[in-house]
Amino acid sequence: MPRYELSLILKVMQRPETAAALRRTVETLMERGAVVRDLENMGEKLLPFKINKHNHRHVRGTYFLVDFYAAPSILTGLLDHLHRDVDVVRPTVLKNDAPVSSSSCCGPKQ
């Protein structure tokens, strides 16, 4: 299974509501067969621009990164589910490739 990173912006909420939204997201991943490796809280920040989502205008958001392994076939359904979640302002999934080692280069050393 390939490794992915879910960049998640949640609307600003109290801690219990934020924890419930994260729990829903991680449970959705696991129900679809994903293996969650890490969850990182990046904190609350101003959004780079105003985002209108679910009839609300958001200027601040709480950022999270979820590192997981999953089959590529689940990504479309996952993103569709996250776009319908009223607490999620912006979900983005990126493929997290293995880092390339600089010592494997066969060119001349400088």
MDAnalysis code that builds the backbone (N, CA, C; Angstrom):
import MDAnalysis as mda
import numpy as np

u = mda.Universe.empty(330, n_residues=110, atom_resindex=np.repeat(np.arange(110), 3), trajectory=True)
u.add_TopologyAttr("name", ["N", "CA", "C"] * 110)
u.add_TopologyAttr("resid", np.arange(1, 111))
u.add_TopologyAttr("resname", ["MET", "PRO", "ARG", "TYR", "GLU", "LEU", "SER", "LEU", "ILE", "LEU", "LYS", "VAL", "MET", "GLN", "ARG", "PRO", "GLU", "THR", "ALA", "ALA", "ALA", "LEU", "ARG", "ARG", "THR", "VAL", "GLU", "THR", "LEU", "MET", "GLU", "ARG", "GLY", "ALA", "VAL", "VAL", "ARG", "ASP", "LEU", "GLU", "ASN", "MET", "GLY", "GLU", "LYS", "LEU", "LEU", "PRO", "PHE", "LYS", "ILE", "ASN", "LYS", "HIS", "ASN", "HIS", "ARG", "HIS", "VAL", "ARG", "GLY", "THR", "TYR", "PHE", "LEU", "VAL", "ASP", "PHE", "TYR", "ALA", "ALA", "PRO", "SER", "ILE", "LEU", "THR", "GLY", "LEU", "LEU", "ASP", "HIS", "LEU", "HIS", "ARG", "ASP", "VAL", "ASP", "VAL", "VAL", "ARG", "PRO", "THR", "VAL", "LEU", "LYS", "ASN", "ASP", "ALA", "PRO", "VAL", "SER", "SER", "SER", "SER", "CYS", "CYS", "GLY", "PRO", "LYS", "GLN"])
u.atoms.positions = np.array([
    [0.843, -1.186, 0.000],
    [0.000, 0.000, 0.000],
    [0.876, 1.233, 0.000],
    [0.541, 2.224, -0.818],
    [1.303, 3.474, -0.822],
    [1.057, 4.287, 0.450],
    [1.989, 5.164, 0.712],
    [1.907, 6.036, 1.890],
    [1.355, 7.388, 1.455],
    [0.426, 7.928, 2.236],
    [-0.208, 9.206, 1.930],
    [-0.155, 10.116, 3.155],
    [-0.377, 11.403, 2.889],
    [-0.468, 12.396, 3.957],
    [-1.738, 13.200, 3.726],
    [-2.587, 13.235, 4.731],
    [-3.826, 14.004, 4.683],
    [-3.595, 15.310, 5.415],
    [-3.661, 16.404, 4.683],
    [-3.585, 17.728, 5.277],
    [-5.023, 18.163, 5.519],
    [-5.359, 18.399, 6.768],
    [-6.735, 18.636, 7.151],
    [-6.853, 19.979, 7.850],
    [-7.741, 20.818, 7.367],
    [-8.043, 22.080, 8.048],
    [-9.459, 21.959, 8.598],
    [-9.567, 22.040, 9.914],
    [-10.867, 21.995, 10.579],
    [-11.274, 23.400, 10.985],
    [-12.597, 23.614, 11.072],
    [-13.049, 24.921, 11.556],
    [-12.659, 25.048, 13.024],
    [-12.555, 26.269, 13.496],
    [-12.145, 26.521, 14.876],
    [-13.292, 26.125, 15.802],
    [-12.975, 25.181, 16.725],
    [-13.975, 24.666, 17.665],
    [-13.305, 24.476, 19.021],
    [-14.126, 24.163, 20.020],
    [-13.598, 23.815, 21.327],
    [-12.904, 22.453, 21.230],
    [-12.081, 22.136, 22.202],
    [-11.281, 20.907, 22.172],
    [-12.119, 19.619, 22.025],
    [-13.229, 19.446, 22.753],
    [-14.001, 18.200, 22.587],
    [-14.569, 18.029, 21.175],
    [-15.039, 19.122, 20.572],
    [-15.584, 19.039, 19.215],
    [-14.483, 18.747, 18.198],
    [-13.303, 19.334, 18.399],
    [-12.168, 19.063, 17.512],
    [-11.750, 17.601, 17.622],
    [-11.685, 17.078, 18.846],
    [-11.321, 15.679, 19.053],
    [-12.343, 14.746, 18.402],
    [-13.615, 15.091, 18.467],
    [-14.655, 14.267, 17.849],
    [-14.518, 14.267, 16.328],
    [-14.204, 15.421, 15.746],
    [-14.021, 15.500, 14.292],
    [-12.812, 14.680, 13.852],
    [-11.723, 14.749, 14.612],
    [-10.536, 13.943, 14.294],
    [-10.823, 12.457, 14.445],
    [-11.550, 12.092, 15.476],
    [-11.903, 10.690, 15.694],
    [-12.727, 10.172, 14.513],
    [-13.702, 10.970, 14.057],
    [-14.508, 10.574, 12.893],
    [-13.636, 10.362, 11.663],
    [-12.683, 11.266, 11.460],
    [-11.804, 11.183, 10.291],
    [-10.927, 9.940, 10.348],
    [-10.297, 9.683, 11.484],
    [-9.420, 8.515, 11.622],
    [-10.230, 7.220, 11.531],
    [-11.429, 7.193, 12.133],
    [-12.267, 6.000, 12.030],
    [-12.685, 5.750, 10.591],
    [-12.972, 6.802, 9.838],
    [-13.319, 6.652, 8.427],
    [-12.159, 6.050, 7.651],
    [-10.949, 6.522, 7.921],
    [-9.770, 5.952, 7.269],
    [-9.638, 4.463, 7.590],
    [-9.747, 4.126, 8.856],
    [-9.549, 2.738, 9.271],
    [-10.664, 1.825, 8.764],
    [-11.895, 2.324, 8.698],
    [-13.004, 1.531, 8.161],
    [-12.786, 1.182, 6.690],
    [-12.082, 2.038, 5.995],
    [-11.821, 1.809, 4.572],
    [-10.529, 1.036, 4.332],
    [-9.887, 0.572, 5.397],
    [-8.720, -0.282, 5.264],
    [-7.380, 0.418, 5.370],
    [-7.365, 1.679, 5.752],
    [-6.109, 2.420, 5.882],
    [-5.432, 2.087, 7.205],
    [-4.118, 2.251, 7.227],
    [-3.329, 2.080, 8.443],
    [-2.754, 3.449, 8.794],
    [-3.217, 4.027, 9.890],
    [-2.790, 5.365, 10.299],
    [-1.477, 5.248, 11.059],
    [-0.458, 5.981, 10.598],
    [0.861, 5.948, 11.230],
    [1.029, 7.053, 12.255],
    [0.544, 8.266, 11.932],
    [0.826, 9.420, 12.788],
    [-0.254, 10.474, 12.601],
    [-0.497, 11.233, 13.646],
    [-1.410, 12.363, 13.612],
    [-0.698, 13.523, 14.277],
    [-0.561, 14.626, 13.551],
    [0.188, 15.768, 14.072],
    [-0.691, 17.011, 14.072],
    [-0.746, 17.677, 15.217],
    [-1.487, 18.923, 15.357],
    [-0.554, 20.076, 15.008],
    [-0.899, 20.835, 13.974],
    [-0.078, 21.960, 13.543],
    [-0.548, 23.281, 14.157],
    [-1.668, 23.249, 14.882],
    [-2.141, 24.435, 15.589],
    [-3.166, 25.231, 14.814],
    [-3.656, 26.259, 15.471],
    [-4.648, 27.152, 14.872],
    [-3.937, 28.310, 14.195],
    [-4.331, 28.599, 12.959],
    [-3.683, 29.661, 12.187],
    [-4.712, 30.417, 11.359],
    [-4.302, 31.610, 10.930],
    [-5.099, 32.335, 9.955],
    [-5.015, 31.614, 8.621],
    [-6.136, 31.509, 7.927],
    [-6.121, 30.901, 6.605],
    [-5.490, 31.879, 5.614],
    [-4.850, 31.390, 4.558],
    [-4.228, 32.294, 3.593],
    [-5.252, 33.154, 2.842],
    [-6.492, 32.685, 2.787],
    [-7.585, 33.454, 2.194],
    [-8.884, 32.958, 2.824],
    [-9.939, 33.751, 2.712],
    [-11.225, 33.356, 3.291],
    [-11.794, 32.189, 2.495],
    [-12.317, 31.201, 3.213],
    [-12.889, 30.022, 2.573],
    [-14.359, 29.920, 2.963],
    [-15.229, 29.882, 1.980],
    [-16.651, 29.668, 2.223],
    [-16.939, 28.184, 2.111],
    [-17.429, 27.603, 3.196],
    [-17.717, 26.171, 3.219],
    [-18.941, 25.937, 4.087],
    [-19.912, 25.215, 3.589],
    [-21.135, 24.878, 4.312],
    [-21.826, 26.139, 4.851],
    [-21.929, 27.154, 4.013],
    [-22.612, 28.418, 4.323],
    [-21.978, 29.206, 5.464],
    [-20.686, 29.011, 5.692],
    [-19.942, 29.789, 6.678],
    [-18.674, 30.315, 6.025],
    [-18.259, 31.501, 6.446],
    [-17.007, 32.082, 5.967],
    [-15.943, 31.866, 7.030],
    [-14.877, 31.161, 6.657],
    [-13.813, 30.816, 7.605],
    [-12.587, 31.689, 7.339],
    [-12.051, 32.279, 8.415],
    [-10.815, 33.065, 8.309],
    [-9.691, 32.431, 9.129],
    [-10.050, 31.543, 10.062],
    [-9.074, 30.795, 10.872],
    [-9.399, 29.324, 10.763],
    [-8.381, 28.489, 10.978],
    [-8.584, 27.052, 10.942],
    [-7.563, 26.345, 11.808],
    [-7.873, 25.118, 12.173],
    [-6.958, 24.287, 12.941],
    [-6.390, 23.245, 11.982],
    [-5.058, 23.221, 11.871],
    [-4.371, 22.378, 10.894],
    [-3.902, 21.068, 11.522],
    [-4.105, 19.969, 10.793],
    [-3.650, 18.645, 11.211],
    [-3.031, 17.927, 10.017],
    [-2.055, 17.058, 10.301],
    [-1.470, 16.169, 9.298],
    [-1.689, 14.732, 9.756],
    [-2.233, 13.913, 8.863],
    [-2.452, 12.502, 9.162],
    [-1.618, 11.705, 8.168],
    [-0.689, 10.914, 8.679],
    [0.188, 10.068, 7.859],
    [-0.406, 8.664, 7.861],
    [-0.673, 8.100, 6.662],
    [-1.319, 6.789, 6.617],
    [-0.938, 6.021, 5.354],
    [-1.138, 4.701, 5.433],
    [-1.003, 3.805, 4.287],
    [-2.407, 3.402, 3.863],
    [-2.655, 3.385, 2.540],
    [-3.972, 2.988, 2.058],
    [-3.895, 2.583, 0.591],
    [-4.892, 1.827, 0.167],
    [-5.019, 1.480, -1.240],
    [-5.480, 2.727, -2.001],
    [-4.950, 2.967, -3.195],
    [-5.346, 4.156, -3.957],
    [-6.840, 4.213, -4.267],
    [-7.501, 3.077, -4.293],
    [-8.918, 3.035, -4.659],
    [-9.833, 3.693, -3.618],
    [-9.380, 3.874, -2.380],
    [-10.256, 4.451, -1.351],
    [-10.209, 5.977, -1.317],
    [-9.261, 6.588, -2.017],
    [-9.054, 8.030, -1.880],
    [-10.238, 8.858, -2.363],
    [-10.850, 8.473, -3.469],
    [-11.975, 9.245, -4.004],
    [-13.139, 9.258, -3.017],
    [-13.495, 8.096, -2.495],
    [-14.581, 8.016, -1.519],
    [-14.254, 8.737, -0.225],
    [-12.988, 8.657, 0.189],
    [-12.557, 9.345, 1.409],
    [-12.702, 10.851, 1.258],
    [-12.201, 11.397, 0.154],
    [-12.297, 12.844, -0.058],
    [-13.753, 13.294, -0.181],
    [-14.589, 12.483, -0.831],
    [-16.007, 12.812, -0.936],
    [-16.635, 12.883, 0.453],
    [-16.302, 11.913, 1.300],
    [-16.810, 11.891, 2.674],
    [-16.336, 13.125, 3.458],
    [-15.054, 13.476, 3.332],
    [-14.509, 14.617, 4.076],
    [-15.085, 15.944, 3.582],
    [-15.353, 16.057, 2.282],
    [-15.947, 17.297, 1.760],
    [-17.364, 17.504, 2.306],
    [-18.053, 16.419, 2.647],
    [-19.409, 16.534, 3.189],
    [-19.422, 16.778, 4.693],
    [-18.316, 16.579, 5.385],
    [-18.237, 16.791, 6.837],
    [-18.274, 18.295, 7.119],
    [-19.225, 18.736, 7.939],
    [-19.405, 20.169, 8.186],
    [-18.277, 20.783, 9.000],
    [-17.472, 19.969, 9.692],
    [-16.367, 20.495, 10.494],
    [-15.071, 20.630, 9.687],
    [-15.015, 20.016, 8.511],
    [-13.811, 20.055, 7.683],
    [-13.902, 21.226, 6.716],
    [-12.920, 22.121, 6.799],
    [-12.863, 23.269, 5.898],
    [-12.156, 22.883, 4.595],
    [-11.029, 22.168, 4.692],
    [-10.279, 21.795, 3.496],
    [-9.494, 20.512, 3.729],
    [-9.843, 19.411, 3.022],
    [-9.022, 18.195, 3.078],
    [-8.161, 18.095, 1.814],
    [-6.922, 17.690, 1.972],
    [-6.017, 17.479, 0.836],
    [-5.198, 16.228, 1.097],
    [-5.180, 15.312, 0.121],
    [-4.392, 14.089, 0.248],
    [-3.240, 14.157, -0.744],
    [-2.028, 13.932, -0.232],
    [-0.832, 13.900, -1.068],
    [-0.136, 12.563, -0.892],
    [0.429, 12.056, -1.983],
    [1.198, 10.823, -1.891],
    [2.540, 11.161, -1.267],
    [2.936, 10.392, -0.276],
    [4.170, 10.639, 0.461],
    [5.202, 9.612, 0.010],
    [5.998, 9.969, -0.991],
    [7.017, 9.063, -1.508],
    [8.196, 8.985, -0.562],
    [8.942, 7.900, -0.654],
    [10.143, 7.734, 0.165],
    [11.174, 8.786, -0.222],
    [11.902, 9.329, 0.750],
    [12.912, 10.348, 0.414],
    [14.031, 9.756, -0.433],
    [14.517, 10.553, -1.372],
    [15.600, 10.127, -2.249],
    [16.924, 10.410, -1.570],
    [17.794, 9.417, -1.529],
    [19.091, 9.559, -0.911],
    [20.034, 10.311, -1.849],
    [20.730, 11.298, -1.323],
    [21.655, 12.079, -2.161],
    [22.918, 11.300, -2.472],
    [23.224, 10.234, -1.727],
    [24.450, 9.468, -1.967],
    [24.310, 8.482, -3.116],
    [23.081, 8.282, -3.621],
    [22.885, 7.324, -4.702],
    [23.120, 7.941, -6.074],
    [23.455, 9.202, -6.126],
    [23.672, 9.859, -7.406],
    [24.968, 9.347, -8.042],
    [24.931, 9.112, -9.331],
    [26.107, 8.563, -10.012],
    [26.889, 9.658, -10.750],
    [26.501, 10.896, -10.582],
    [27.194, 11.998, -11.263],
    [28.485, 12.361, -10.531],
    [29.271, 13.283, -11.119],
    [30.534, 13.701, -10.491],
    [30.277, 14.466, -9.191],
    [31.141, 14.247, -8.238],
    [31.079, 14.952, -6.945],
    [31.644, 16.355, -7.108],
    [31.041, 17.289, -6.436],
    [31.521, 18.673, -6.538],
    [31.995, 19.181, -5.222],
])
